[in-house]
Amino acid sequence: MAWQPVIQARIARDGTCHRRQWFRLLGGAAAAGSVLGWCDFLSLHAAELKKRNRQCILLWMQGGPSQFETWDPKPGHRNGGPTRAISTRVPGVKIAEHFPQLARQMHRLAVIRSVTSREGSHPRATSLMHTGYLPTPTVKYPSLGAVVAEQLPNPECELPPFVQVGRAGPNTVGSGFLGVDYSPFSVPQPGQMPENARITTSRARFRRRLELMDQLEEDFARQEAEALVRAHRKLYHKTARMILSEQMRAFDLSDEPASVRAAYGQGQFASGCLLARRLIEQGVPFVEVVLNGWDTHADNFQRTPALCRQVDRPFAALLEDLDSRGLLENTLVIWMGEFGRTPRINPRSGRDHYPRAFSVALAGAGIRGGAVVGRTDPGGLSVQDRPVEVADLFRTFCKALHIDADHEYMTPIGRPIKIVDGGQAVEELFG
């Protein structure tokens, strides 16, 4: 029909077609005499809404979590240590004893036990697992959060499109060549309002100050600094829109019912998971929640269970909460770190870096709950079945989020870069 190429061209060019644009295009098509079938309308509109509504939460386990004490236990083998396996809600699927609440949520979760890479350095592996690329001196690659923020904008959300919760440390990966518009907005202490995010005067006076600043910059702009002033104004006005927005209440967890707070449990990571749900409700495209401490070169069998206790209840509550609110079907939840830990236990009762075979967990956004992909050998030394490389992971993320993984960005040095270079989505995860 005549109206279809118009709308499809708009979507192809800009990657989206927001509500007002949709009806404007539709009205124009109707005025031109096009005939719109109701079934066609519903089909195209549903497909567009389906793309627009996709969001993502990354639970980043900084330091490299042990697969043996989480998703791929090896009880009875000397490499498995003292960790026992427990049954889950999905018959035949077992995970480590340190995740009893997540075991009850296994019908909503999928686990890839055969992730493999060659990168065992924290900074380089952090970059790889956030961007899909190893770092180079010439190109600063954008993190998955920045890509999602750029690809899946929500014009109705007045909060930053990429929010990072918790202390991410020195290896944080930002927006790279996508620029400051998609840099992570840092919330080091979930549950507290972000610093410098409250106005110190009346709203009317605050707006007058913004107008005065614009006037004062006019002369500077005329002195061949127009681009600099334009960028400065854009940043300030976006910030002003945010701090004046009612949506800022999402950062204040005090208005959550006591029963919900109790479901998530205590601690910074628990608060971070609850904040992630509140931000997703407000339409934020990407939220990353960080939990430090997984670099267990020593005392692995004391430290890892303690870390798992910080994760188990909040992660399980997040999945159930998202699902009960109808948000999980459109929200991809990712649990991962830089790499796994060595099968052999070192003399300090610890496990060292091991990228050769480790696990990643996923949920939501079309991911088939209860799925287990790949297998390691009995001692966890290598992938025995269905290896999944980092490019495959990122293809999978893009498929779940309805992002074109082959979309090319042009970098400042004139080099085209795809969102994902190579790889294939793990189709077994989609049912």
Buried (B, 14 or more C-beta within 10 A) or exposed (E): EEBEEBBEEBBEEEBBBBEEBBEEBBEEBEEEEBEBEEEEEEEBBEEBEEBBBBBBBBBBBBBBBBBBBBBBBBBEBEBBBEBEBBEBBBEEBBBBBBBBBBBBBBEBBBBBBBBBBEBBBBBBBBBBBBBBBBBEEEBBBBBBBBBBBBBBBBEEBBBBBBBBBBBBEEBBBBBBBBBEBBBBBBBBBBBEBBEEEEBEEEEEEBEEEBEEBBEEBEEEBEEEEEEEBEEBBEEBEEBBEBBBBEBBEBBEBEEBEEEEBEBBBEBBBBBBBBBBBBBBBBBBBBBBBBBBBBBBBEEBBEBBBEBBBBBBBBBBBBBBBBBEEEBBBBBBBBBBBBBBBBBEBEEEBBBBBBBBBBBBBBBBBBBBBBBBBBBBBEEBBEBBEBBBBBBBBBBBBBBBBBBBBEBEBEBEEEEEBBBBEEBBBBEBBBE
